[in-house]
Amino acid sequence: MKATPEASLQKRLLPRHITFMAMGGVIGTGIFKGSSETIGLAGPGVIFTYIFAGLLLLVVMGAIAEMATVYPNRNMKDFISLAFGQRLAFIVGWLYCFMWLAVCVIEVIAAGSFLQFWFADTPLWVLSLASAAFVLLVNTMSVGRLGELEFWLAGIKIAMIIIFIILGACLLFGIIPSSNTPYLSNFTSHGGFLPNGWMAVVSALLVVMFSYGGSELIGLTLTETPDADKVLPKIVKSFILRIILFYTLPILIICGLIPWNQLSGQDSPFVQVLTATGLQGAAHIINFILVTAVLSAANSGIYGATRMLHSMAIDNEAPALLSKTSRRGVPVNSLILCAVILLIGAWFAYVAQDQVFGILIAVPGFVVLLVWISICLSQLKLRKQYPVEPKFRIWGYPYISGLTALCLLVIAVLFLFDANNRISIGACILFLIVLLISSFFKFRGKSQA
């Protein structure tokens, strides 16, 4: 008999906790470090990539909110199981864990690289290991305290982005005097707004999808949130606009202040901008905020991985010992498994320091496409058989959900043939094949929805 998650998890997440935990998962390495890669690929025109991906995200989040109002006390994986059966939920659940563990490794390695700004002689793997230890320690707290800490950690980086936008705009238009006020010249010079053409805008999508991945974390907070079916639609409506603005406006500021082809991939574009504009002292403050930002994202990642593993163990889709929780309601064995993965990540930083970020970043970018497709298709199928009327409906059904799923599928197929991501995408495909074979044996003879 299936146990209920509520029997062990605690309903102590408030609406502001949910919003900031999801934002904490989204606003991390993707914007603070990965933006240099996306700008390098597409120039200022990468702004179209962020807006397009944001629109896709809007539909995915709306689908989660709609299903949450119909099926209370269920999480994202439960929706997929209701729509397509436990086999697909098993595959997507493990893929999602795989994604979040990769994200956590990326974030702690990014934290280590930012810490080298002050500790240049300390090996990256040592700083990454220290960052991982901090994140794991934080996740031993009760979910209420975890949510409160994440609220403040995410709040710091959101405040930093707002300050960066205001300060950057003042420098861009000469409100704050500088030796060279660029105004809008950098958007049109150096090859123009689309220096590498529209295909470069498409090529930047994988990093952008990685950046936006984590928003669907809201779909895992449902079993630890009182009245989730009532609060989630309100959260989603405000969340999407904030995410798009917190990505697009900083990108515009960065491209406006520094020519797109002069950004290096070594340091954060945020630090490069402030250093290049003569505000040298601010670089230390910004770097401190960057460290807290990526640790916040890693914190959200550990939360997502442990809760998904716990949910799968409850549903007999993962080893039963992963469902064990501490007296604080923390899935303790799932957390231990995450600790092992982060140790492996620190080792990876030791053996492949120069290539580690580029290799790993494609993994969550590709997996999040598959997860989002599953969410959209689940909403498409379940809408016809809802037991009650949803309190929130995604507009344009079935066309908007179907078109979004199709766009996500096309993007996923395009990246299968991207030579730059062969190692990462190959690892994802191999893991997917293993899951397909495992699901065949695990659910053989069992009826699927």
N, C-alpha and C positions, 0 to 999 in steps of 0.2 A: 504493500500500500504506500502511495506517495505521501511523504510528509509535507507539511506546508512550511514555506520559508519563514512565515511569521513566528513559527514556534521557536526559532533561534535568533533571527535577526530582530533588531530593535527599530521601532518606528519613531525616530527622533530627528529626522531631517526636516528642516523648515524650508519654505519656498525659496528664501534667499540662499540657503545652503545649496539647494539643487541647482539654482541658476549659476552660482559661482563655481560649483564643482564642475559643471559642464563647461563653463567658460574657461576654467582652469585647465581642463583637458584639451581645449582648442587653442588657447593663446599660450603657446610655448615655443619650442624649437622651430616650428613651421614658420612663424612670423619673425622671431628674433634672429634666427640663423639661416633658415631655409629661404627667406625672402631674397637673399643675395643670389641664390641659385636661380630662382624664378625670374628675377630681374635680368640676370645675365643671359637667360634663354630668350626672353621676349622683349626686353627693354621696357619703357614706360607702358607699352600696350598690354603688359601683363595684368593691368587693372581689369581688363575685360575677362580674363581667366578667373579672377577672384569673384567678380560679380556673377558670372555664369554659374560657377560652383556654388555660390551662395544661394542662388535661385533653386538649384537642385536640392540643396540642404533644406531649404524652406519647405519643400514638398515632403521630404523624408521626416522632418520633425512634426509636420502637420499630421502625417499618417500615424506616427506614434501617439500623438495627443488624442486623435480620434479613437484609436483602438483602446487607449487607456480609459476613456470615459465609458466604454462598453464593457470592458473586462477588468474590473477593479481588482487590486491585489495580484495582478499578473505583470510580468516584466516583458521585455522585448523578445526574449527567446520563446516565451510562452505564446506570444502572438503568432510566431512562425510555426510553432508546433500545432496550434489550433488550425492554421490554414493548410499546412502541407504535411503534417504528421511529425512524429518524433525523430524520424531519420534525418530529415533536413534540418530540424532544430539542433540535433546532435552535431551535424557538420558545421552549421553556422556558429554554434556555441563555441566549438573548439577553434574555429577560424578566428572568432572574435578574441578569444584568450590569446591566441598566437599573435594577433595584431597588437593587443595592449602590452604584451610582454616585450615585443619588439619596440613599441613606443617608449616603454620604461627604460629600456637599454639605451635608446637614442637620447632620451632626456637626461639621464645621469651622465652619459658621456659628454653631452653638451654642457652640463653643469661643470664637469671637470675641465673642459676646454675654456670656459669662462673664468674659472678659478685660476687658470694658468696666467691670466692677466696680472695677478699678484704673486703667484707662486710659479714663476717661469721654470725653475729648476726641478720642480716636482713632477714625476712621471704622470702622464694622463691617467693611467689605470689606477694609480693610488688615489688621485682626487676623485675619480669616478666611483671607486669603491667607497670612499668616505661619503659621497653624495647618496649612494645607494643605502648605506647604513642609516643615514638620517631619515630617508623616506620610509624605510621599513619600520623604524622606531615609531614614527608618527602614526603609521597604520595599525599599531597595536592598541591605539586609543579607541574608546567607544565611538560609535558612529556620530553621536551628537557632538562630541568634542572634535572629532575629525572634520565634520562639516563646518564647525566654527573656525577651526584653524585654516581650513581651505578658503573660507570666506575672506579671511584677512590676507592670506597669501595671494589669492587671486585679485583681491582689492588693490594690493600694492602695485601689481603689474598693470591693472586697468588704469589706475591713477597715473602711472608712469607713461602709458601710451597717450592719455589725454594731454598731459604736460608736454610730451614730445610733439604732438600735433600742433598745440598752441605755439610752443617755442619755435618749431620748424616753420610754421606759417609766418610768424613775425620775421624770421630770418629771410624767408623766401621773398617777401614783399617789401623788405627794407624797413620795417617798423623798428626792428633792432638793427642798428647800423653794423655793417661788416665791411671787410676789405673788398668783397665782390658780391653784390646782390644779384642773384641770377634771374629773379622774376620767373618767367615761364620759358626762358631760353633753352634750358636743358631738356624740355619735353620735345622740342622740334629739331634741335641740332643733334649731332652724333648719329646720323642715320634716320632721324625722324621718330615719330611716336611708335611706329611699328618697324624698327630697324631690321628685323629678321623675318618679317612677313607674318601672315595669319597662322601658318603652320607652327610657328614658334609659340604662339599663344596656346595652341592645342598641346604642344609638347610640355608646357609648364603645368598642365593639369594634374599630373601625378603627384607632384610636390604639394600643389594646392589642395588636392584631395586628402593628402596626409595631414595638411595643416588644419583642415576643417573636420577631419575625423576625430571623434571624441564628443561631438555634439550629441550623438545618439546615446551617450552615457546617461542622459536623462531617463532613457528607457530601462535602465537597470536600477534607478533609485526608487522605482515605484513601490517595491515591497518594503521600503524603509521610510515611507512618507505617508503620514496620515492625510486622508482625503485627497489622494493623488489625482483622482479623476476630476476633481474640481479645480485644483490649483494648476495642473499641468498646462491646459490650454492657454491660461493667462501668461504663464512663464514663457511658452514657446513664442507667442506673439511679440514679446519685447526682446527675447533672446536673439532672434534672427537678425533684427536690425542692428543690434549692438555688435554682433560678430562681424557683419559685413563692413560696418563703419570702422571697427577697430583694426580691420585688415586693409581696406582700400585707402583710407586717409593716410596712414603711415607710409604706405607704398608710394603714394603721390608725393608726399613730403620728401622721402628719400630720393626719388627720381628727380625731383625739382632742385634739390640742393647739391647733389653729386651726379655727374654724368653716369648713366647706367653702365657704361663699359669701363668705369674706373673703380667699381666696387670689387673688393677681394673676397674670396670665400673663406678666409681664415678667421676674421673677426666679425662680430655682429655689425650689420649695416647701421644700427642705432649708434654704436660707439664710434664707427667710422665717420658718420655725419657730424657728430658733435666735435670730434677731434679735428676734422677737416675745416670746420667753420670757426675754429679758434677757441672753442669753449673746452679747453683741455681739462680743467678741474672737474667738470661735470662727468667726464668719462668714468671716473671711479664710482660715482653715485649710480650712474646708469648700469655699470657692470654688476654692482651689488644687486640691483633690481633684476637684472637678467638672470643672475644665479637663483634668486628666489622664484623667478617666473618659471624657469624650467623645472625646478624642484617641485613647484606647485603642479605642473603638468604631469610629472612623474607620480606625484601623490595621487592625482585623479586616475592615472593609469593603473596603479596598484589596486586602487579601489575597484575599478572596472573589472580587472582580471580576477580578483579574489571573489567578487560577488557573482561573476559568471560561473566560475568554478564551483562555488557553493551551490548555485542554482542547478547546475548540471549534476552534481553529486546527489542532490535531493531527488532529481528525476531519474536516478540510476544511469546517467549517461557519462559519469566520471566515477573514479574510485570513491566508495562511501566515506572513507576517512577524510576526504576533502570537505565534507559537510560539517565536520566538527567545529563548533564555535567556542570561544572563551566565555567567561562570565560577563564580559563586556559586549558580547555579541559579535566578536571579530572571528571570521573564518580562519582559524589559526593555522591549520595545516595547508590551506591554500596560500596563506602568506609565506609559509616556509618554502613551498614550491617556487613562489615568486623570488624569494631570496636566492635560491639556487640558480635561477635564470639570470638574475642580476650579477651573480658571481661569474657566470659564464660570459656575460656582457663585459665585465671588467677585464677578463682575460682576452676577449676579442679586441678591446681597446689597446691591450698590450702588444698583440701580434699584428694588428692591422690599423695602426693609429692614423695613418694618412688617408686610408680609404674607407674607414668604418662608417662615417656618416653617409657617404654616397651609396654604399652598398645597402645599408639598413633602411634608408628612408623610403625606398620603393616598396618595401614589404607592407607596412600599414597602409600606404597609399592604394595599393592594389586590393588588399583585403577589405578595406572600408567600402570600396566599390561593390564588392560581392554582398556585403552585409546590407548596404543601402538598397540594393536591388531586391534582396529578400524581404526587406521591410515594406517596400512599395508593392510588391506582388502579394504580400500577405494582406495588406489593406484592400487591394483590388478584389481578392477572393472573399475575404471575410465580410465586406460591406453587404453582400447579398444575403448573409445568414446571421446578421446581428440579432441577438435575443432581445435587445432593448434599443430604443432610439438613442443615438450618440448625442451627447450634449455639445459636442463640437464636430463639425463636418469640414473635411478638406474640400475646397471648391473644385469645380470642373471635373468631377468624377464621371466616367472613368478615364477621361482623356488625359488629364494632367498627370495622374499617377502612372498611367501607362507610358506616356511620353517621357517622363522622368526615368522610369526603369529602362526604357530603350536607350536614352542618352547615356546612362551609366554603363549599359552593356557595350555600347559602341566605344566608349572611352576605355573600358577594360580590354576589349579586343585590340584596340590600337596599341596598347602598351604590351601586349603579348609579342608584338613584332618590333619593339623598341630595343635595338642592340645594346643601348647603354644600361638597360636594366635586366639583362639576361640572367645574371646570377640571382638577383633578388626574386624576380618573377618565377624563375625556375624552381627556387626553394618553395615558393608559395604553391606552385602547381604540384610539386612532389608531395607536399604536406596534404594538399587537397585530395590527391589520389589515395594516399594512405587513409585518410578519413573516409573516402568513398568505400574502399575495401573493408575497413573496419565496420562501417555502418551496415554493409551487406551481411556480414556474419552476426553482428549484434542484434539486428532486427529481422533476421531471416524467419519467415513464417508468421511474423506479426503484421496485422493489418495496419495500413497507413491511411491518414485522412486524405 
